[in-house]
Amino acid sequence: MRTLRFGGVALLLAGLMACGGGGGGSGNPAGGGTARSYERTESEPAVLPNGSGGFTASRVVTISNDDAGASRAVVSLAVPNGSLNSSPGSSGYQIQVTLSAEGDTEQEARAKLASMSVAHRDGVGGDTLYLQNEIELAPVANGENRIATVTATLPAALSYELYQSVENLGPVGSSGLSGTLARIEGENASANLSGTWDEATVYSSNLGVTVSGDVASLQAASNNGTVQASIPGTRNAVAILDSSNGNVDATVGRTLGTVFDLEASTDNGAATIVVAGTQPVGAQAPNQAHFRSTDYATGSPKVRVIARTNNLNASIHD
């Protein structure tokens, strides 16, 4: 993985690698509490001919439980190849996993499906629910074309510390949840986040990043994709948006009194800021722009946005 030139993104990547990994590791923050039992069902494998002249084998694993009366949750979800999404539901949780594998023969497809498993842990400590869910792939001949589609419906009322990662395919994302921290990581997968968060980091190595939630402290970055973010302006917020080889586009909203301090920069493109009520700060250049609300010192809420890219365009607008 190539590191972007911006120091903030290097820290973002380090944080994702340290904290965002899948289940089982001793350093995983979702591994706390006392383990408890949960409901788990698995369908029988189904094998059907596919359009490529081979066979596709699949089965569905469904895991569920109540929220144990918790008020907060630490959740880690990881998929090596496939897609992953989380969203709010009822008072309990359900994680549905569709595993599928392709083979030239029915026997090969079945063998590859059998090499896929779902590792899950459910723990409770104090007022906190701890959930880990990871798709594991055992070594197998011709091990490509093994895909997991994961849909996690989580208790709506809890405050979350959320870690999600997908290595390949994607997308990986979360919508409608809220909490203190969200870390969403896609290697060769697009990444997206909405909801209400105190802090969030959203990263994709080679595809796009989209953030549309209310995030007080946001870092969003991609090496080779577009970064798009909408900052509603309903509270004090800082957003740092970076791409190496993609466009960076930020949309800012406002409530009564919202003020802005906005910077856009690029090495090899255009930097533009068009937000009502802001004025240029210092000298401007085609690839460097800095605008601020005239009453920034006294206004509230304050919104600070930094949009940076190496090779395309950086823009901030309302």
DAVEN-V602946 format. One record per residue. N is the residue number from 0. PSI is psi in degrees with one decimal (none if undefined). OMEGA is omega in whole degrees, -180 to 180 (* if undefined). D_CENTER is the distance of its C-alpha to the mean C-alpha in Angstrom with 1 decimal. Layout:
N:PSI:OMEGA:D_CENTER  N:PSI:OMEGA:D_CENTER
This chain:
0:131.3:180:17.6  1:136.0:-180:19.1  2:136.2:175:18.4  3:162.4:-176:18.4  4:-12.6:-174:21.5  5:131.1:-178:19.9  6:-37.5:-179:20.2  7:-36.2:180:17.2  8:-35.5:176:14.9  9:-41.6:176:16.8  10:-39.1:178:16.2  11:-48.0:-179:12.4  12:-42.3:179:12.6  13:-41.3:179:15.1  14:-41.2:179:13.1  15:-43.8:-178:10.2  16:-34.5:-179:13.0  17:-35.7:-169:15.0  18:-19.4:-169:12.8  19:1.6:-175:9.8  20:168.6:-174:12.2  21:-174.5:-170:13.4  22:161.2:170:16.4  23:-32.3:-177:19.9  24:145.7:-178:19.8  25:-24.3:180:22.0  26:2.5:-177:19.5  27:122.0:-177:16.8  28:-17.0:179:16.6  29:5.6:-177:16.3  30:13.7:-176:19.6  31:-174.6:178:21.8  32:179.3:178:24.4  33:125.4:-177:27.0  34:144.2:177:26.1  35:164.9:-180:27.2  36:161.5:-179:27.9  37:166.8:179:25.9  38:135.4:178:26.5  39:126.3:176:25.7  40:148.8:178:27.1  41:134.3:177:27.1  42:161.2:173:28.7  43:145.3:178:31.3  44:139.2:175:30.3  45:134.3:-179:31.0  46:125.8:-179:32.1  47:150.5:173:32.7  48:145.7:177:33.8  49:176.9:-175:31.2  50:-7.9:-178:31.8  51:9.3:179:31.9  52:-0.5:178:35.0  53:-148.9:-177:33.4  54:149.1:175:32.0  55:124.4:176:28.7  56:140.9:-178:28.5  57:155.9:171:26.0  58:159.4:-177:25.7  59:130.2:176:23.5  60:127.3:180:22.6  61:126.9:-178:22.1  62:134.2:-178:21.5  63:160.0:176:22.2  64:172.9:174:23.7  65:-179.9:-178:24.4  66:5.8:177:22.7  67:19.1:-178:25.7  68:17.5:-177:26.4  69:158.6:174:23.5  70:-14.5:178:22.3  71:165.2:-179:19.1  72:144.8:171:16.7  73:117.6:-170:14.8  74:130.4:176:12.6  75:121.7:-178:11.4  76:130.4:-176:10.4  77:138.1:-180:10.9  78:126.5:177:12.2  79:-44.8:-179:14.3  80:115.5:180:15.1  81:-147.0:-178:13.9  82:158.9:-174:11.2  83:127.8:178:9.2  84:141.4:174:8.8  85:149.0:-180:9.6  86:164.8:-178:12.1  87:150.9:177:15.2  88:-132.9:-177:18.5  89:-157.0:-176:21.8  90:-20.2:176:22.9  91:-175.7:177:22.0  92:155.2:172:19.1  93:130.7:176:19.0  94:115.0:-180:16.9  95:127.5:-177:18.3  96:123.1:172:18.0  97:114.7:179:19.9  98:134.4:178:21.1  99:148.6:-179:22.9  100:141.0:179:25.0  101:144.3:177:27.4  102:159.9:178:30.7  103:-28.9:178:34.0  104:163.8:177:35.8  105:-38.8:-180:35.2  106:-42.3:180:35.8  107:-42.6:179:33.3  108:-42.3:179:30.6  109:-41.6:-179:31.5  110:-40.9:179:31.4  111:-37.9:176:28.0  112:-40.2:-180:26.6  113:-20.1:180:28.4  114:-3.1:-179:26.6  115:137.0:-180:23.2  116:162.5:179:22.6  117:116.5:177:20.3  118:124.3:-176:20.3  119:143.0:174:19.8  120:137.0:179:20.8  121:118.8:180:21.5  122:156.9:178:22.9  123:133.7:175:24.3  124:116.5:-177:25.5  125:-125.5:-180:27.0  126:18.3:-172:24.9  127:131.7:172:21.7  128:129.3:180:20.2  129:124.7:180:18.5  130:131.7:171:16.7  131:133.8:177:15.8  132:120.3:-177:15.3  133:138.2:173:15.4  134:127.6:-179:16.9  135:138.2:-180:19.7  136:113.0:176:21.7  137:152.0:177:25.3  138:137.6:180:27.2  139:150.1:177:29.1  140:139.5:-179:31.2  141:55.8:-171:29.5  142:5.4:178:26.2  143:176.0:179:24.1  144:40.1:170:23.1  145:119.3:-170:21.6  146:140.5:175:18.6  147:130.6:174:16.8  148:117.6:-173:15.3  149:126.1:175:13.6  150:115.9:-178:13.6  151:119.2:174:13.3  152:115.9:-170:15.3  153:155.4:-179:15.4  154:127.6:-172:18.2  155:-31.2:-169:17.8  156:-9.2:-175:20.0  157:155.4:172:18.3  158:127.7:-168:16.6  159:145.4:158:13.5  160:110.6:-164:12.2  161:129.9:178:9.0  162:123.3:179:7.7  163:139.0:179:5.9  164:142.3:172:6.9  165:132.0:-180:8.9  166:-46.7:-174:11.7  167:150.3:177:13.4  168:-83.0:-180:13.6  169:-172.5:5:10.4  170:169.8:171:8.8  171:131.1:-178:5.6  172:171.2:178:4.5  173:141.9:179:6.3  174:137.1:169:9.5  175:-3.7:178:12.6  176:172.3:179:12.0  177:157.6:179:13.2  178:-163.7:-176:13.9  179:-29.8:-172:14.3  180:134.7:171:11.1  181:132.1:175:7.3  182:114.5:-177:5.7  183:121.7:-175:2.4  184:129.3:171:5.0  185:128.6:174:7.1  186:-84.2:174:10.8  187:53.0:-176:12.6  188:141.6:174:9.9  189:154.4:-176:8.4  190:139.9:-180:4.9  191:153.6:-178:5.1  192:136.2:164:5.6  193:-177.9:-176:9.2  194:-168.5:-178:11.4  195:118.3:-172:13.4  196:143.2:173:12.3  197:-38.8:-178:14.7  198:142.0:178:12.3  199:143.8:168:8.7  200:131.0:-178:7.5  201:124.8:-172:5.1  202:139.7:167:6.8  203:135.0:180:8.5  204:-48.4:-169:12.0  205:-1.9:-179:13.8  206:-168.8:-171:12.2  207:160.1:177:11.0  208:133.0:178:8.4  209:127.7:177:9.0  210:125.5:-179:8.9  211:12.2:-177:11.7  212:179.5:176:11.7  213:100.5:-174:14.3  214:124.3:-178:13.0  215:-38.6:180:15.9  216:109.5:-172:14.6  217:133.0:165:11.9  218:122.1:180:11.2  219:134.1:-173:9.5  220:151.8:172:10.9  221:141.5:173:11.8  222:-47.3:-169:15.0  223:12.7:-178:16.2  224:174.5:177:14.4  225:142.7:174:14.5  226:121.2:179:12.6  227:135.0:179:13.1  228:141.3:173:12.9  229:121.8:-179:15.1  230:113.4:-170:16.5  231:-22.0:178:18.8  232:24.7:-179:21.2  233:-11.9:178:22.0  234:170.5:175:21.9  235:133.0:-176:22.0  236:147.0:173:18.8  237:126.9:180:18.0  238:125.6:176:15.5  239:117.4:-172:15.5  240:124.4:-174:14.3  241:141.6:168:15.2  242:147.8:176:15.9  243:-48.6:-174:18.6  244:27.7:179:19.6  245:166.8:174:18.0  246:151.1:172:18.7  247:125.6:-175:17.1  248:122.1:180:17.7  249:131.9:174:17.5  250:127.8:179:19.1  251:138.6:174:20.5  252:-179.5:-178:22.1  253:151.9:166:24.8  254:-179.0:179:26.7  255:118.7:177:30.3  256:-8.3:-178:30.6  257:133.6:178:27.2  258:156.6:-169:27.8  259:144.8:166:25.9  260:112.3:-165:26.0  261:132.0:177:24.3  262:136.6:175:24.3  263:137.8:-180:23.6  264:152.1:178:24.6  265:153.5:175:24.8  266:-39.5:-170:27.0  267:35.1:179:27.9  268:-151.5:180:27.1  269:140.7:176:27.7  270:123.0:-178:26.4  271:141.9:174:26.9  272:120.8:178:26.6  273:93.0:-180:28.1  274:124.2:-177:27.7  275:138.3:177:30.7  276:1.8:178:32.5  277:154.3:-179:31.3  278:152.0:179:33.7  279:143.7:176:33.5  280:112.3:180:33.6  281:-167.3:-179:35.9  282:139.8:179:36.4  283:159.2:178:34.0  284:161.1:-180:33.5  285:-28.8:-178:32.1  286:9.9:179:29.2  287:124.2:179:28.9  288:141.6:178:28.7  289:116.4:180:28.7  290:149.0:-179:29.4  291:147.3:173:29.8  292:141.8:-177:31.1  293:-27.9:-180:34.8  294:31.4:-175:34.5  295:-39.1:-176:31.3  296:-33.8:-175:33.2  297:-13.8:-176:34.3  298:163.9:178:31.7  299:142.8:-2:28.8  300:155.7:180:25.9  301:131.9:179:25.1  302:121.1:179:22.2  303:124.6:-179:21.6  304:130.6:174:19.6  305:118.8:-179:19.8  306:121.4:-173:18.9  307:140.1:173:19.8  308:155.2:177:20.1  309:-49.6:-162:22.6  310:-1.4:177:23.8  311:-141.9:-171:23.2  312:148.1:176:23.2  313:126.4:-178:21.7  314:144.6:175:22.3  315:130.7:-177:22.0  316:166.5:176:23.7  317:none:*:24.3
